[in-house]
Amino acid sequence: MRIRLILCFLTTLAPSGIEAASLTVAPTRVDLAEGEASAAVTLHNNDADTVMVQVQTFAWPDGPATVDLQPTRALLAVPPIAEITGRGRQIIRVALRAPLTGPQEHAFRLLITEVPRGSAKATGVRFALRLSLPVFVTPKDAEPSPVWSLRASGQGAVTLVLRNEGHAHLQVRRIAWRPDGRAGQAASIDAPAYVLAGREHGWPLPAGTAAGPIQLEAETSIGPLHATVAPASG
């Protein structure tokens, strides 16, 4: 039996709920404000068969890619393994082992992985679902501070870069942009991303794009952001 893993990064939806394969999870992100030590995530099994899941916690030092997740003991998920009966549900408790200090937000990922079942003689491909939920522990008054720039990367390529110089994450959902001073339809960047505190993220602009300046409007977790971005350098 071959097993293929489907990885779902829950980065763009509002924290209400999402359905994937036989599981529904809500909320799709966990926010722990100052003084809050725990929260709950609810898994619903929409299938008639029992589903087994494994729950793990990881430190998330960078973004938006999650390939560099690091095992952590700072965040606890209970139970770490659970069976969810058909049409049933399971509550996962997420808690800090100890209060986290400092002015900067701490970012984690909660990974919920379906444990495949079936006979060893089964043939074909089975799909194991993995959900990746962001968990943020945010100090009081911590806010993002976005700084936009255009960066030349050789052979005429230009990248729109957002650096977050604040103490909390910024979620970018969509960006509309056009060359400064030009009317007409704005180009759209539909590549959502979290930009963690002290980190940056870049979106390549189409080939042939002038080095700037450009005007943009970004849909973000702190509302619309408008900016005129200076020409690229370097």
Long-range contacts (C-beta under 8 A, 24 or more apart in sequence): 1-118, 1-119, 1-120, 1-121, 1-122, 1-123, 1-124, 1-126, 2-124, 2-125, 2-126, 3-116, 3-125, 3-126, 3-127, 3-128, 4-125, 4-126, 4-127, 4-128, 5-113, 5-127, 5-128, 5-130, 6-127, 6-128, 6-129, 6-130, 7-130, 7-132, 8-129, 8-130, 8-131, 8-132, 9-64, 9-66, 9-132, 10-131, 10-132, 10-133, 10-134, 11-64, 11-134, 11-171, 11-192, 11-193, 11-194, 12-171, 12-173, 12-192, 18-131, 19-46, 20-129, 20-131, 21-114, 21-127, 21-129, 22-46, 22-47, 22-49, 22-51, 22-129, 23-51, 23-53, 23-84, 23-112, 23-114, 23-129, 23-131, 25-112, 25-131, 25-133, 28-133, 29-133, 29-134, 29-135, 29-136, 30-94, 30-110, 30-133, 30-134, 30-135, 30-136, 31-135, 31-136, 31-138, 32-96, 32-135, 32-136, 32-137, 32-138, 33-138, 33-140, 34-138, 34-139, 34-140, 37-95, 37-96, 37-99, 38-93, 38-94, 38-95, 38-96, 39-93, 39-94, 39-95, 40-91, 40-92, 40-93, 40-94, 41-91, 41-92, 41-94, 41-110, 41-112, 41-133, 42-89, 42-90, 42-91, 42-92, 43-82, 43-84, 43-89, 43-90, 43-91, 43-92, 43-112, 44-84, 44-88, 44-89, 45-84, 45-85, 45-86, 45-87, 45-88, 45-89, 45-90, 46-87, 47-86, 47-87, 48-86, 48-87, 49-86, 50-83, 50-84, 50-85, 50-86, 51-83, 51-84, 51-114, 52-81, 52-82, 52-83, 52-84, 52-114, 52-115, 52-117, 53-81, 53-82, 53-84, 53-90, 53-112, 53-113, 53-114, 53-115, 54-80, 54-81, 54-112, 54-113, 54-115, 55-79, 55-80, 55-81, 55-82, 55-92, 55-110, 55-111, 55-112, 55-113, 56-80, 56-110, 56-111, 56-113, 57-94, 57-108, 57-109, 57-110, 57-111, 57-135, 58-108, 58-109, 58-111, 59-106, 59-107, 59-108, 60-107, 60-108, 60-109, 60-134, 60-196, 61-107, 62-196, 62-199, 63-107, 63-169, 63-193, 63-194, 63-195, 63-196, 63-199, 63-201, 64-193, 64-194, 64-195, 64-201, 66-109, 66-132, 69-109, 69-111, 72-108, 73-97, 74-98, 74-100, 74-106, 74-108, 75-108, 75-110, 75-135, 77-110, 81-115, 94-135, 96-137, 100-137, 102-139, 103-139, 103-142, 103-167, 104-139, 104-142, 104-167, 104-197, 104-198, 105-136, 105-137, 105-138, 105-139, 105-142, 105-167, 105-168, 105-169, 105-196, 105-197, 106-136, 106-137, 107-134, 107-135, 107-136, 107-137, 107-169, 107-196, 107-197, 108-134, 108-135, 108-136, 108-137, 109-133, 109-134, 109-135, 110-134, 110-135, 134-194, 136-168, 136-169, 138-168, 139-167, 142-166, 142-167, 142-168, 142-197, 143-167, 143-168, 143-222, 144-168, 144-169, 144-170, 144-195, 144-197, 144-221, 144-222, 146-170, 146-195, 146-220, 146-225, 148-216, 148-227, 148-229, 149-229, 149-230, 149-232, 150-205, 150-211, 150-212, 150-213, 150-214, 150-229, 150-230, 150-231, 150-232, 151-202, 151-232, 151-233, 151-234, 152-211, 152-232, 152-233, 152-234, 153-204, 156-207, 156-208, 157-204, 157-205, 157-207, 158-204, 158-205, 158-209, 158-210, 158-211, 158-212, 158-232, 159-202, 159-203, 159-204, 159-205, 159-232, 160-189, 160-202, 160-203, 160-204, 160-205, 160-214, 160-216, 160-229, 161-200, 161-201, 161-202, 162-195, 162-200, 162-201, 162-202, 162-218, 163-195, 163-199, 163-200, 164-195, 164-196, 164-197, 164-198, 164-199, 164-200, 165-198, 166-197, 167-197, 168-197, 169-194, 169-195, 169-196, 169-197, 169-221, 170-194, 170-195, 170-220, 170-221, 170-222, 171-195, 171-220, 171-221, 172-201, 172-218, 172-219, 172-220, 173-218, 173-219, 173-220, 173-221, 174-218, 174-219, 175-203, 175-216, 175-217, 175-218, 175-219, 176-216, 176-217, 176-218, 177-205, 177-214, 177-215, 177-216, 177-217, 178-214, 178-215, 179-210, 179-212, 179-213, 179-214, 179-215, 180-212, 180-213, 180-214, 180-215, 180-228, 186-217
